[in-house]
């Protein structure tokens, strides 16, 4: 079973925040794949389904960003398979990437992202795939925490459907073709990854 975890914060006040791009992509996948992400399990909303021929669970942790690892580790603990068979893709925003740019990694550090940091600490490894979506501001910001929690601008909202579509395609490529091939396509210029 492949867990696809979108990071975000629960609650309507965060619904359109930059930090909730992971939730937004899970919602798009759920619509496209006709998966209901409603079952409450392990402090998360979970929906089982099939994506690119693989059994998946779409997951939206409801613990707030800094405790996302609680939900992921609990879901892992419920799996009967060996740790090596547990597969995980985490979707997060990334302040260091230009808005809408996708970056896929097979493993790595949290890169300053508290949701990723929580997951790495909770499951005891950084050996999981992550799909990061850029939210970098066009100008310098003095308060990064406020910036990530602020709603997307009108201009960003206008681009959002294309960003989520490209991100969904990248996830499909990871599952179908493997992470290395997906990285070679989607880590380049966003306009060439179509």
Secondary structure, DSSP 8 states (H G I E B T S, - for coil): -EEEEE----SGGGTTBGGGHHHHHHHHHHHHHT----EEETTEEEEEEEETTEEEEEEEE-S-GGGHHHHHHHHHHH--S-GGG-EEEEEEEEEEEETT-EEEESS---TT-HHHHHHHHHHT---SEEEEEEEE-SS--S-HHHHHHSB--HHHHHHHHHHHHHHHHHHHHHHHH-HHHHHHHHTS-GGG--
